[in-house]
């Protein structure tokens, strides 16, 4: 079972991260994470997009 499937079992729609610095933020954005509309220092990745990346 892959990560996206496991998270989908919990009705999760996105993965949320709090990068510790700009280098970490750049790392996450390379994988499709974008700034949260609520807080700029949070990055999120929708699971539908994560599934596309993992295939």
N, C-alpha and C positions, 0 to 999 in steps of 0.2 A: 504494500500500500504506500502511495507517495504522500508527501507532505500536504499537497493541495487537497487530496481526498480526505485525509485525516481532519484538516481544518474545516472542510465542508461538512463533515459529520456534526460539527458543533455549531453549524449555521453561521460560521464566520465568513464575512464578505471581503475582508482585507487583512493584510499584515501591516502592523504599525511598528515603527522603530523610532528611537530617540538617539540619533548619532551624537557621540561625545565631542566631536569637533568637525571642522570643515573637511578634513581628509576622510573621515568616516562617512560624512554626507555624500561626498563625491563617489565613494565606493558604492553606496546604495543606489545613487542615481544612475550608475552604469547598468544596473539591473532593472531599471524601469520605475524605481520608487520616485514619487513626486511629493512636493510639499503639501501638507494637510491644509485644507481651506480654513481650518480653525486655529492652527498654530504652525507657524513657519518652521519651528525647530523640531517638528514631528514630520516624518516621512511615511508615506503609505504606498502600498502596492495592492491593487484589487486582485482577488484570487483569479478572476477570469483572465487577467493579464499574466499572472504567475503561471497559469496552466499553459499559455501560449509559449512562454519562455522555456518551460521545462520540457516541452515536447520536442 
